[in-house]
């Protein structure tokens, strides 16, 4: 090996020894290699290409290039078949939540170290998470042979994505293990968690009570009992159990956090606030706790405290979008419009981005700044082009709610010039064209959607309905609507369309049956319009008028409902529209 490369290797070893590893969940790679090989010198036995790849991987991790780090570690784990590198690859894969890579690394790790408890455990967890539950249970059985007390509680969390049938199979396997290893309480905790996922709360509670009776100081069992009682609607009991828990174990933050959440559910905000204050003392930089205190303060009307907590959250740098959004909400409630806009605008793409844009748009509209709202959305599209389609949708929806359909159509035309195959934009333009009675163009957009996505539920229902409503191509309308019905048999709008189709085909009794079912699910003005017309045609005019009185309470009444009433009973509309004349009592003088 040449001198230059030896220096590179020694620098790499020094780097691994001297740096705080980038949030690694376990020991660093150097410690593992030292443990296995005893001497640093043996590390130099790696080929130059390997050492270079590992150096790049570690630097990539420190610079948050996790894709580079994972790729290099996984590649070298397979090439070197070194246990330490395989383990490191697994650690990185789980850190970045790369499920397939984690499974690959775990299986390699356990193949290289078949007697390593940690490798067996990692492979069991990853097999479970990737739906290989039978193999995962075999690994679990192996683990229990090696170590009867091994902690397997997380197995249940890894089973979360399994089907109900497979969860029941895993649950049965845990029942067998509990009988074989009664002193391993993690098996019972896992069983309880599985039963909770299956919504078998009473069975879970029975096991939980047995576990607490056997092992009273098992804090996790107390927490699970509190969660179970809360899910079962027995919130007062949940509160009592968790209150007793934090009295007995005041330092257990996860128990206190659960208690505080139950108090919020029971609308005991003052008490919840007190518990979060204790949590903040225990964990001064916990972003979730700081946010909770800020939101509870807002609900309690403690606006200055809320502002302080939200700025404190912002200072942590952990949840800037959340902090900006709720500061915007707070300032909006205080009618500090400029401040609210500034903080809403500071929310960048992420979970709260569209919510912030929508809230800001509504605020500006409500304060007479509608043109400013539109300019803001235009600016956001320019700054965040990856969100442009969603922002077009947001603005178009706002225009439609203002009944500015011509401008909405212009906007959607512009948007589709940029995103010609965006299904949501196509559908929204189609509904806008419907509002403008440009049905042929509406039909074109709906057919384009179905060409791109043949099972699009909204497009199937909309196209089927407009064909039925125009009393044309009823066979096609029937095919489209029945296709939609097979996808979702409980959707009231699909039932409404099917009922209206039956009416157009002259099947009044069948139409009545379907429309009554739709009305029971959703008594909307449009469904009322269709159901009342069928009732009218069946001679049940008083029932139709009773429905009209209910439907006309909307402000303004639905366009279709008003047109239906006007067509069937002009006298009803005239009477309904007649201004109420207030009569004054004669003066006593």
C-alpha positions as CSV (number, residue, x, y, z in Angstrom):
1,X,0.0,0.0,0.0
2,X,1.4,3.4,-0.9
3,X,2.1,6.1,1.7
4,X,-0.5,8.5,0.3
5,X,-3.3,5.9,0.6
6,X,-2.1,4.8,4.1
7,X,-2.6,8.5,5.2
8,X,-6.1,8.4,3.7
9,X,-6.9,5.2,5.7
10,X,-5.6,6.6,8.9
11,X,-7.5,9.9,8.4
12,X,-10.6,7.8,7.9
13,X,-10.1,5.9,11.2
14,X,-9.4,9.2,13.0
15,X,-12.6,10.7,11.5
16,X,-14.6,7.7,12.7
17,X,-13.1,7.9,16.2
18,X,-13.1,11.7,16.6
19,X,-16.5,12.8,15.1
20,X,-19.8,12.6,16.8
21,X,-21.5,10.2,14.5
22,X,-24.5,11.6,12.6
23,X,-27.4,10.7,14.8
24,X,-26.5,7.0,14.6
25,X,-29.0,4.9,16.6
26,X,-26.3,2.6,18.1
27,X,-22.5,2.4,18.5
28,X,-20.4,3.9,15.7
29,X,-18.8,1.7,13.1
30,X,-15.3,2.1,14.5
31,X,-16.3,0.7,17.9
32,X,-17.9,-2.3,16.2
33,X,-14.8,-3.0,14.0
34,X,-12.5,-2.7,17.0
35,X,-14.7,-5.1,18.9
36,X,-14.5,-7.7,16.1
37,X,-11.0,-7.2,14.9
38,X,-9.3,-6.1,18.1
39,X,-6.8,-3.9,16.3
40,X,-7.0,-0.8,14.1
41,X,-4.4,-2.2,11.7
42,X,-6.8,-4.9,10.5
43,X,-9.1,-2.2,9.2
44,X,-6.4,-1.4,6.6
45,X,-7.0,-4.9,5.2
46,X,-9.9,-3.4,3.2
47,X,-9.2,-2.7,-0.4
48,X,-8.5,0.9,-1.3
49,X,-11.8,1.2,-3.2
50,X,-13.7,-0.1,-0.1
51,X,-12.1,2.4,2.3
52,X,-12.8,5.2,-0.2
53,X,-16.5,4.3,-0.5
54,X,-16.8,4.0,3.3
55,X,-15.1,7.4,3.7
56,X,-17.5,8.9,1.2
57,X,-20.5,7.3,2.9
58,X,-19.5,8.7,6.3
59,X,-18.9,12.2,4.9
60,X,-22.2,11.9,3.1
61,X,-24.0,11.1,6.3
62,X,-22.5,14.0,8.1
63,X,-23.5,16.3,5.2
64,X,-27.1,14.8,5.2
65,X,-26.5,13.1,1.8
66,X,-28.2,10.0,3.2
67,X,-28.8,8.5,-0.2
68,X,-25.0,8.5,-0.9
69,X,-24.2,7.2,2.6
70,X,-26.8,4.3,2.3
71,X,-25.8,3.4,-1.2
72,X,-22.1,3.1,-0.4
73,X,-22.6,1.3,2.9
74,X,-24.9,-1.3,1.3
75,X,-22.6,-1.8,-1.7
76,X,-19.6,-2.4,0.5
77,X,-21.6,-4.6,2.9
78,X,-22.3,-7.0,0.1
79,X,-18.8,-6.7,-1.4
80,X,-16.8,-7.1,1.8
81,X,-19.3,-9.2,3.7
82,X,-18.0,-7.5,6.8
83,X,-20.3,-7.7,9.8
84,X,-19.6,-4.2,11.0
85,X,-20.3,-2.7,7.6
86,X,-23.5,-4.7,7.2
87,X,-24.7,-3.5,10.6
88,X,-23.8,0.1,9.7
89,X,-25.7,-0.2,6.5
90,X,-28.7,-1.4,8.5
91,X,-28.5,1.5,10.9
92,X,-28.4,4.0,8.1
93,X,-31.3,2.3,6.2
94,X,-33.5,2.4,9.3
95,X,-32.5,6.0,10.1
96,X,-33.7,7.2,6.6
97,X,-36.7,4.8,6.7
98,X,-35.6,2.9,3.5
99,X,-37.6,-0.2,4.1
100,X,-36.3,-2.4,1.3
101,X,-32.7,-1.4,2.0
102,X,-33.2,-2.1,5.7
103,X,-34.5,-5.6,4.9
104,X,-31.6,-6.2,2.6
105,X,-29.0,-5.1,5.1
106,X,-30.7,-7.0,8.0
107,X,-30.8,-10.2,6.1
108,X,-27.1,-9.8,5.1
109,X,-26.2,-9.0,8.7
110,X,-27.9,-12.1,10.1
111,X,-26.4,-14.3,7.4
112,X,-22.9,-13.1,8.4
113,X,-23.6,-13.3,12.2
114,X,-26.4,-15.9,12.6
115,X,-25.9,-16.1,16.4
116,X,-26.0,-12.3,17.0
117,X,-29.1,-11.5,19.0
118,X,-29.3,-7.9,17.5
119,X,-29.0,-9.2,14.0
120,X,-31.7,-11.8,14.5
121,X,-33.9,-9.2,16.1
122,X,-33.3,-6.7,13.2
123,X,-34.1,-9.4,10.6
124,X,-37.3,-10.4,12.5
125,X,-38.5,-6.8,12.6
126,X,-37.7,-6.0,9.0
127,X,-39.4,-9.3,7.8
128,X,-42.5,-8.4,9.7
129,X,-42.5,-4.8,8.3
130,X,-42.2,-6.2,4.7
131,X,-45.2,-8.6,5.1
132,X,-43.0,-11.7,5.5
133,X,-44.8,-12.5,8.8
134,X,-44.2,-16.2,8.8
135,X,-40.5,-15.9,8.5
136,X,-40.6,-13.1,11.1
137,X,-42.3,-15.4,13.6
138,X,-39.7,-18.1,12.9
139,X,-37.0,-15.6,13.7
140,X,-38.9,-14.6,16.9
141,X,-38.9,-18.2,18.0
142,X,-35.2,-18.4,17.4
143,X,-34.6,-15.3,19.4
144,X,-36.6,-16.7,22.3
145,X,-34.5,-19.8,22.3
146,X,-31.3,-17.7,22.5
147,X,-32.7,-15.3,25.1
148,X,-36.1,-16.0,26.8
149,X,-36.3,-12.4,28.0
150,X,-35.5,-10.6,24.7
151,X,-37.7,-7.5,24.2
152,X,-40.0,-8.1,21.3
153,X,-42.7,-5.4,21.9
154,X,-41.8,-3.5,18.7
155,X,-42.7,-6.6,16.6
156,X,-46.3,-5.5,17.0
157,X,-45.5,-2.0,15.7
158,X,-43.7,-3.5,12.7
159,X,-46.9,-5.6,12.0
160,X,-49.0,-2.5,11.6
161,X,-49.1,-2.7,7.8
162,X,-50.3,-6.4,7.7
163,X,-53.8,-7.4,6.6
164,X,-56.3,-8.1,9.3
165,X,-56.1,-11.9,8.6
166,X,-52.3,-11.9,8.9
167,X,-52.4,-9.7,12.0
168,X,-54.7,-12.4,13.6
169,X,-52.1,-15.0,12.6
170,X,-49.3,-13.0,14.2
171,X,-51.5,-12.5,17.3
172,X,-52.1,-16.2,17.6
173,X,-48.3,-16.8,17.4
174,X,-47.8,-14.3,20.2
175,X,-50.4,-16.1,22.3
176,X,-48.4,-19.4,21.9
177,X,-45.2,-17.6,22.8
178,X,-46.8,-16.1,26.0
179,X,-47.7,-19.6,27.2
180,X,-44.2,-20.8,26.5
181,X,-42.4,-17.8,28.0
182,X,-44.7,-16.4,30.7
183,X,-42.0,-14.2,32.3
184,X,-41.3,-12.3,29.0
185,X,-43.7,-9.4,29.5
186,X,-42.8,-7.8,26.2
187,X,-44.8,-10.6,24.5
188,X,-47.9,-9.6,26.3
189,X,-47.3,-5.9,25.5
190,X,-46.9,-6.8,21.8
191,X,-50.1,-8.9,22.0
192,X,-52.0,-6.0,23.5
193,X,-50.8,-3.6,20.8
194,X,-51.8,-6.1,18.0
195,X,-55.3,-6.4,19.5
196,X,-55.6,-2.6,19.6
197,X,-54.7,-2.5,15.9
198,X,-57.4,-5.1,15.3
199,X,-59.8,-2.9,17.4
200,X,-60.3,-5.9,19.8
201,X,-60.2,-3.5,22.8
202,X,-62.0,-5.7,25.4
203,X,-59.6,-8.7,24.8
204,X,-56.7,-6.3,25.0
205,X,-57.9,-4.9,28.2
206,X,-58.3,-8.3,29.8
207,X,-54.6,-9.1,29.0
208,X,-53.5,-5.7,30.2
209,X,-55.3,-6.1,33.6
210,X,-53.7,-9.6,34.0
211,X,-50.3,-8.1,33.2
212,X,-50.6,-5.2,35.7
213,X,-51.8,-7.6,38.4
214,X,-48.7,-9.8,37.8
215,X,-46.3,-7.0,37.3
216,X,-47.7,-3.9,38.9
217,X,-44.6,-1.7,38.3
218,X,-44.8,-2.3,34.5
219,X,-45.2,1.3,33.4
220,X,-45.9,0.5,29.7
221,X,-48.8,-1.7,30.7
222,X,-50.3,1.3,32.6
223,X,-49.9,3.5,29.6
224,X,-51.5,0.8,27.3
225,X,-54.4,0.5,29.7
226,X,-54.9,4.3,29.6
227,X,-54.9,4.3,25.8
228,X,-57.3,1.3,25.7
229,X,-59.8,2.9,28.0
230,X,-59.6,6.1,26.0
231,X,-60.2,4.3,22.7
232,X,-63.2,2.5,24.3
233,X,-64.8,5.8,25.3
234,X,-64.1,5.2,29.0
235,X,-62.2,8.5,29.2
236,X,-62.9,9.2,32.9
237,X,-61.4,5.8,33.8
238,X,-58.5,6.4,31.5
239,X,-57.9,9.7,33.3
240,X,-58.0,8.0,36.7
241,X,-55.5,5.2,35.6
242,X,-53.0,7.7,34.1
243,X,-53.3,10.1,37.0
244,X,-52.4,7.3,39.3
245,X,-49.6,6.4,37.0
246,X,-47.9,9.8,37.0
247,X,-48.3,10.0,40.8
248,X,-46.4,6.7,41.2
249,X,-43.9,7.5,38.3
250,X,-43.6,11.3,38.1
251,X,-40.5,11.1,35.9
252,X,-42.1,8.9,33.2
253,X,-42.6,11.6,30.5
254,X,-44.5,9.4,28.0
255,X,-47.0,8.5,30.7
256,X,-47.6,12.2,31.6
257,X,-47.9,13.1,27.9
258,X,-50.6,10.5,27.4
259,X,-52.4,11.8,30.6
260,X,-52.2,15.3,29.2
261,X,-53.7,14.2,25.9
262,X,-56.6,12.4,27.7
263,X,-57.3,15.6,29.7
264,X,-57.5,17.5,26.4
265,X,-59.9,14.9,25.1
266,X,-62.0,15.4,28.2
267,X,-61.9,19.2,27.6
268,X,-59.9,19.8,30.8
269,X,-57.6,22.3,29.2
270,X,-56.4,24.0,32.4
271,X,-55.3,20.7,33.8
272,X,-53.7,19.6,30.6
273,X,-51.8,23.0,30.5
274,X,-50.4,22.2,33.9
275,X,-49.2,18.8,32.9
276,X,-47.5,20.2,29.8
277,X,-45.8,22.8,32.0
278,X,-44.3,19.9,34.0
279,X,-43.3,18.2,30.8
280,X,-41.6,21.4,29.7
281,X,-39.6,21.4,32.9
282,X,-38.5,17.8,32.2
283,X,-37.8,18.4,28.5
284,X,-37.2,22.2,27.9
285,X,-36.4,21.8,24.2
286,X,-39.2,19.3,23.3
287,X,-40.9,20.8,20.3
288,X,-44.1,18.8,20.7
289,X,-44.5,20.0,24.3
290,X,-43.9,23.6,23.4
291,X,-46.4,23.5,20.5
292,X,-49.0,21.9,22.8
293,X,-48.6,24.7,25.3
294,X,-48.9,27.2,22.6
295,X,-52.1,25.7,21.2
296,X,-53.7,25.2,24.6
297,X,-52.9,28.8,25.4
298,X,-54.7,29.9,22.3
299,X,-57.7,27.8,23.2
300,X,-57.7,29.3,26.7
301,X,-57.5,32.8,25.4
302,X,-54.0,33.3,26.8
303,X,-52.8,35.0,23.7
304,X,-49.6,36.5,25.1
305,X,-48.5,33.1,26.4
306,X,-49.4,31.5,23.1
307,X,-47.3,34.0,21.2
308,X,-44.3,33.4,23.6
309,X,-44.6,29.6,23.2
310,X,-44.9,29.7,19.5
311,X,-41.9,32.0,19.1
312,X,-40.0,29.6,21.5
313,X,-41.0,26.8,19.1
314,X,-39.6,28.8,16.2
315,X,-36.4,29.4,18.1
316,X,-35.8,25.6,18.4
317,X,-35.6,25.3,14.6
318,X,-37.4,22.0,14.9
319,X,-40.9,22.7,13.4
320,X,-40.6,26.1,11.6
321,X,-43.6,25.5,9.3
322,X,-45.8,24.6,12.3
323,X,-44.7,27.6,14.3
324,X,-45.1,30.0,11.3
325,X,-48.6,28.7,10.6
326,X,-50.0,28.9,14.1
327,X,-48.4,32.4,14.6
328,X,-50.3,33.4,11.5
329,X,-53.5,32.0,13.0
330,X,-52.9,33.8,16.3
331,X,-52.3,37.1,14.6
332,X,-55.3,36.6,12.4
333,X,-57.5,36.2,15.5
334,X,-56.0,39.4,16.8
335,X,-56.8,41.1,13.5
336,X,-53.1,41.9,13.0
337,X,-53.5,41.2,9.3
338,X,-50.0,42.2,8.1
339,X,-48.3,40.0,10.8
340,X,-50.6,37.1,10.0
341,X,-49.8,37.4,6.3
342,X,-46.1,37.6,7.0
343,X,-46.2,34.4,9.0
344,X,-48.5,32.5,6.7
345,X,-46.2,33.5,3.8
346,X,-43.2,32.1,5.7
347,X,-44.6,28.6,5.5
348,X,-42.7,26.7,2.9
349,X,-43.7,23.5,1.0
350,X,-44.4,20.8,3.6
351,X,-47.4,19.5,5.6
352,X,-48.8,23.0,6.4
353,X,-48.0,24.7,3.2
354,X,-51.3,24.5,1.3
355,X,-53.3,25.0,4.5
356,X,-51.4,28.2,5.2
357,X,-52.0,29.4,1.6
358,X,-55.7,28.6,1.8
359,X,-56.1,30.3,5.2
360,X,-54.2,33.3,4.0
361,X,-56.3,33.5,0.9
362,X,-59.6,33.4,2.9
363,X,-58.3,36.0,5.3
364,X,-57.3,38.4,2.6
365,X,-60.7,37.9,0.9
366,X,-62.6,38.5,4.1
367,X,-60.7,41.7,4.7
368,X,-61.5,43.1,1.2
369,X,-58.1,42.2,-0.3
370,X,-59.2,39.7,-2.9
371,X,-56.9,41.0,-5.6
372,X,-54.0,40.9,-3.1
373,X,-55.0,37.3,-2.4
374,X,-54.8,36.4,-6.1
375,X,-51.4,38.1,-6.4
376,X,-50.1,36.2,-3.4
377,X,-51.1,32.9,-5.0
378,X,-49.5,33.9,-8.3
379,X,-46.3,34.8,-6.4
380,X,-46.4,31.5,-4.6
381,X,-46.7,29.6,-7.9
382,X,-43.6,31.4,-9.1
383,X,-41.5,30.7,-6.0
384,X,-42.7,27.1,-5.6
385,X,-43.3,25.7,-9.1
386,X,-43.6,22.1,-7.7
387,X,-46.7,23.3,-5.9
388,X,-48.1,25.3,-8.8
389,X,-50.9,22.8,-9.8
390,X,-52.2,22.7,-6.2
391,X,-52.1,26.5,-6.0
392,X,-54.0,26.8,-9.2
393,X,-56.7,24.5,-7.7
394,X,-56.8,26.6,-4.5
395,X,-57.4,29.8,-6.5
396,X,-59.9,28.2,-8.8
397,X,-61.9,26.9,-5.9
398,X,-61.9,30.3,-4.3
399,X,-63.2,31.9,-7.6
400,X,-65.9,29.3,-7.9
401,X,-67.1,29.9,-4.4
402,X,-67.4,33.6,-5.3
403,X,-69.4,32.5,-8.4
404,X,-66.7,34.1,-10.6
405,X,-67.0,31.2,-13.1
406,X,-65.6,33.0,-16.1
407,X,-62.5,33.9,-14.3
408,X,-62.2,30.4,-12.8
409,X,-62.4,29.0,-16.4
410,X,-59.7,31.4,-17.6
411,X,-57.5,30.3,-14.7
412,X,-58.0,26.6,-15.3
413,X,-57.2,27.1,-19.0
414,X,-53.9,28.7,-18.0
415,X,-53.2,25.9,-15.5
416,X,-53.9,23.1,-18.0
417,X,-51.5,24.8,-20.4
418,X,-48.8,24.0,-17.8
419,X,-50.3,20.7,-16.6
420,X,-52.4,19.2,-19.4
421,X,-52.9,15.8,-17.8
422,X,-53.6,16.9,-14.2
423,X,-56.8,15.0,-13.3
424,X,-57.8,17.4,-10.6
425,X,-57.4,20.5,-12.8
426,X,-59.4,18.8,-15.6
427,X,-62.2,17.8,-13.2
428,X,-62.4,21.3,-11.7
429,X,-62.5,22.9,-15.2
430,X,-65.2,20.4,-16.1
431,X,-67.4,21.4,-13.1
432,X,-66.8,25.1,-13.9
433,X,-67.9,24.5,-17.5
434,X,-71.0,22.8,-16.1
435,X,-71.8,25.9,-14.0
436,X,-71.5,27.9,-17.3
437,X,-73.9,25.4,-19.0
438,X,-71.1,24.6,-21.6
439,X,-71.9,20.9,-21.3
440,X,-70.3,19.7,-24.5
441,X,-66.9,21.1,-23.3
442,X,-67.6,19.7,-19.9
443,X,-68.2,16.3,-21.4
444,X,-64.9,16.5,-23.4
445,X,-62.9,17.1,-20.2
446,X,-64.6,14.2,-18.4
447,X,-63.9,11.9,-21.3
448,X,-60.2,12.9,-21.2
449,X,-60.0,12.1,-17.5
450,X,-61.5,8.7,-18.1
451,X,-59.1,8.1,-21.0
452,X,-56.2,8.8,-18.6
453,X,-57.8,7.1,-15.6
454,X,-60.7,4.7,-16.5
455,X,-61.8,4.1,-12.9
456,X,-61.8,7.8,-11.8
457,X,-64.9,7.8,-9.6
458,X,-65.7,11.5,-9.8
459,X,-65.5,11.5,-13.6
460,X,-67.6,8.4,-14.0
461,X,-70.3,9.8,-11.8
462,X,-70.2,13.3,-13.4
463,X,-70.3,12.1,-17.0
464,X,-73.0,9.5,-16.3
465,X,-75.1,12.2,-14.5
466,X,-74.9,14.8,-17.3
467,X,-75.8,12.2,-19.9
468,X,-78.8,11.2,-17.8
469,X,-79.8,14.8,-17.0
470,X,-79.8,15.6,-20.7
471,X,-81.7,12.4,-21.4
472,X,-79.1,11.3,-24.0
473,X,-77.0,8.2,-24.4
474,X,-78.8,6.5,-21.4
475,X,-77.2,3.1,-22.0
476,X,-73.7,4.7,-21.7
477,X,-74.9,6.6,-18.7
478,X,-76.0,3.4,-17.1
479,X,-72.7,1.7,-17.8
480,X,-70.7,4.6,-16.4
481,X,-72.9,4.9,-13.2
482,X,-72.9,1.2,-12.5
483,X,-69.2,1.1,-12.9
484,X,-69.0,3.9,-10.3
485,X,-71.4,2.1,-8.1
486,X,-69.3,-1.0,-8.1
487,X,-66.3,1.0,-6.9
488,X,-68.3,2.7,-4.1
489,X,-71.8,1.4,-3.3
490,X,-72.3,3.8,-0.4
491,X,-71.6,7.1,-2.1
492,X,-74.8,9.2,-1.9
493,X,-73.9,11.3,-5.0
494,X,-73.6,8.1,-7.1
495,X,-76.9,6.9,-5.7
496,X,-78.4,10.2,-6.6
497,X,-77.1,9.9,-10.2
498,X,-78.4,6.3,-10.5
499,X,-81.8,7.4,-9.1
500,X,-82.0,10.3,-11.6
501,X,-81.1,7.9,-14.4
502,X,-84.0,5.6,-13.4
503,X,-86.3,8.6,-13.4
504,X,-85.1,9.5,-16.9
505,X,-85.8,6.0,-18.1
506,X,-89.3,6.2,-16.7
507,X,-88.8,3.8,-13.7
508,X,-90.4,6.1,-11.1
509,X,-90.7,3.6,-8.2
510,X,-87.1,2.3,-8.7
511,X,-86.0,6.0,-8.8
512,X,-87.9,6.7,-5.6
513,X,-86.2,3.8,-3.8
514,X,-82.7,4.8,-4.8
515,X,-83.2,8.5,-4.2
516,X,-84.6,8.0,-0.7
517,X,-81.5,5.9,0.1
518,X,-79.3,8.8,-1.2
519,X,-81.4,11.3,0.8
520,X,-81.0,9.3,4.1
521,X,-77.2,9.4,3.6
522,X,-77.0,13.0,2.5
523,X,-80.0,15.4,2.6
524,X,-78.4,17.9,0.2
525,X,-80.4,20.4,-1.9
526,X,-79.5,18.6,-5.2
527,X,-80.7,15.3,-3.9
528,X,-83.9,17.0,-2.5
529,X,-84.5,18.5,-5.9
530,X,-84.4,15.0,-7.6
531,X,-86.3,13.2,-4.9
532,X,-89.0,15.9,-4.7
533,X,-89.5,15.7,-8.5
534,X,-90.0,12.0,-8.4
535,X,-92.5,12.4,-5.5
536,X,-94.3,15.1,-7.5
537,X,-94.6,12.8,-10.5
538,X,-95.9,10.0,-8.3
539,X,-98.7,12.3,-7.1
540,X,-97.1,12.8,-3.6
541,X,-97.1,16.6,-3.9
542,X,-97.4,17.4,-0.1
543,X,-94.3,15.3,0.5
544,X,-92.5,17.1,-2.3
545,X,-93.5,20.5,-0.8
546,X,-92.3,19.5,2.6
547,X,-88.9,18.6,1.1
548,X,-88.8,22.0,-0.7
549,X,-89.3,23.9,2.6
550,X,-86.4,22.0,4.0
551,X,-84.2,22.5,1.0
552,X,-84.9,26.2,0.5
553,X,-83.3,27.0,3.8
554,X,-79.9,27.2,2.0
555,X,-78.4,30.6,1.4
556,X,-78.9,31.1,-1.5
557,X,-81.0,28.1,-2.4
558,X,-79.4,25.6,-4.7
559,X,-79.7,26.5,-8.4
560,X,-81.1,23.1,-9.4
561,X,-83.6,23.0,-6.5
562,X,-85.0,26.4,-7.3
563,X,-85.3,25.6,-11.0
564,X,-87.1,22.3,-10.1
565,X,-89.6,24.1,-7.9
566,X,-90.2,26.8,-10.4
567,X,-90.8,24.3,-13.1
568,X,-93.3,22.2,-11.1
569,X,-95.1,24.7,-8.9
570,X,-94.6,28.4,-9.7
571,X,-97.2,29.3,-7.0
572,X,-94.9,27.8,-4.3
573,X,-92.0,29.9,-5.5
574,X,-94.2,33.0,-5.6
575,X,-95.4,32.4,-2.1
576,X,-92.0,31.7,-0.8
577,X,-90.5,34.8,-2.4
578,X,-93.4,37.1,-1.2
579,X,-91.9,39.6,1.2
580,X,-93.1,39.4,4.8
581,X,-95.2,42.5,5.7
582,X,-94.8,43.5,9.3
583,X,-98.0,44.9,10.8
584,X,-97.7,47.3,13.7
585,X,-100.1,47.2,16.6
586,X,-102.3,50.3,16.8
587,X,-101.2,52.9,19.2
588,X,-103.0,53.0,22.6
589,X,-103.4,56.7,22.0
